[in-house]
Amino acid sequence: MGLRSLLGWRGRPAAADPMPVAAVETEHVPLSPAQLADLEEAWAELRQAAQEAGVTSFRACTRDGSRWEENLDSVRAMTRTIKGIQKDRDEGPKDL
């Protein structure tokens, strides 16, 4: 009995898409002037964090097809992620 037969792998073709993601149409709601100002501030923070970390480019997407670039929480989450990675890199390896 070979390892392939033990694991049940027989070179079967993969399913077309075992977990298809439904395209969700999200309605674009215009931002209020206050929301737009908050978003612009969040983008400034993201650009600053990226510059300090030496990030030259990055890509992101959402599961529902909405634009993360227009979502205040998403932009702030990207900033926190970059700052967290930079902090971990600056602190070096941790003893377990």
Buried (B, 14 or more C-beta within 10 A) or exposed (E): EEEEEEEEEEEEEEEEEEEEEEEEEEEEEEBEEEEEEBBEEBBEBBEEBBEEBEBEEEEEEEEEEBEEEBBBEBBBBBBEBBBEEBEEEEEEEEEE
